[in-house]
């Protein structure tokens, strides 16, 4: 039995030097986010899943923010930005004598999937060159792919150069290539600038390769994966497509979305089975939901881990490293920040719990606040298990409430409370029977006198 040849090593070059002026933004275009992750972050994640030896990101001058965002991957600078082939040439020294497959990808096309990259790489196996295509309803603005009977690409015609027949071709260039590393720069060196833009077009590599007897393979991806982003409207379109993808994956994994299009997920949101999510729920980054969790309407979660049988909302906000153990309940108009609710602990109404630990089966009543900030530093509140914190109580951190303690309603707790104690920290009520009757009579006489004086002044 013949041994299978070792798989070729892989490198990825991501083109990200565009200024993105149509975004009308102070930030680099590729750092704008979709589903909580930057455009370039999505492309890098698709590459990373293939375990490449190198990921090289080509940036423009003064794009230090992009360099920081893609670290630890290497960046190189395309100094003069003379076209897409020139951008790839900027990675020459960083790629070195690499002889494996090289994926050349577009940094502002964040919907590309790792499965598509695998197929693009496979399409280049025979000749060392393949292009990613897409079939679109409206090809205006895209380069057209010209193919032969063997489904190989013989030419890429830019939109402005199409003749009357080619204008109706709907198979278009998605801008991504796979090229053999030992052939890449030899072919690029032969590309010229004989075009209207006086630039080095990467698409000319098809013509150059053909002159050297190498055909160009083709893989056609779903058109949504090749969506590029140049302005805010296209950013919103890509967000919609990504959300549809994430919602379908969640539902196929056992999540009930009562009104899917009102639920917004992050790229890293994970769910267990039999989760129910009501309408208008937002998931920011770093949310992990286990099994049999119910998230009620109009809740906002980020950086939160919820164990089995947790209930959240409606109108709850959770953020900043929140941990909810099995059976915990966070109710309506409750905000939780950087806190850990242990098993079956609950805060059902109108509370703020920040920088706190809430013990097992403890009840946080309506109107409870942990005072965690003194104007300079944050402080921690520790609440033991089986504690009853009464309505409208204020816990001034740092403070510890022992197991089984009771905090009387309306208390302001500034000292530690021992286990199984009752803490009452409020002024004694003063009740004067009949006072309201006398007060109303007095105010009535004053008002009546004032009305008479005012009437006399008007008559005078």
Secondary structure, DSSP 8 states (H G I E B T S, - for coil): ---------EEEEEE-----GGG--SS-GGGSEETTEEHHHHHHHHHHTT--SEEEEEE-TT-HHHHHHHTTSEEEE-SS---HHHHHHTTHHHHTT--SEEEEEETT-TT--HHHHHHHHHHTTTTSEEEEEEE-S--TTS-EEEE-TTS-EEEEE-GGG--TTGGG--EEEEEEEEEEHHHHHHHHTT----STT----GGGHHHHHHHTT--BEEEEE-GGGG----SHHHHHHHHHHHHHHHHHHHHHTTEEETTGGG-B--TT-EE-SSEEE-SS-EE-SSEEE-TT-EE-TT-EE-SEEE-TT-EE-SS-EEESSEEE-TT-EEEET-EEES-EE-TT-EEEES-EEESEEE-TT-EE-TT-EEE-B-SS-B--EEE-TT-EE-TT-EEESSEEE-TT-EE-TT-EE-S-B-TT-EE--S------TTHHHHHHHHHHHHHHHHHHHHHHHHH-
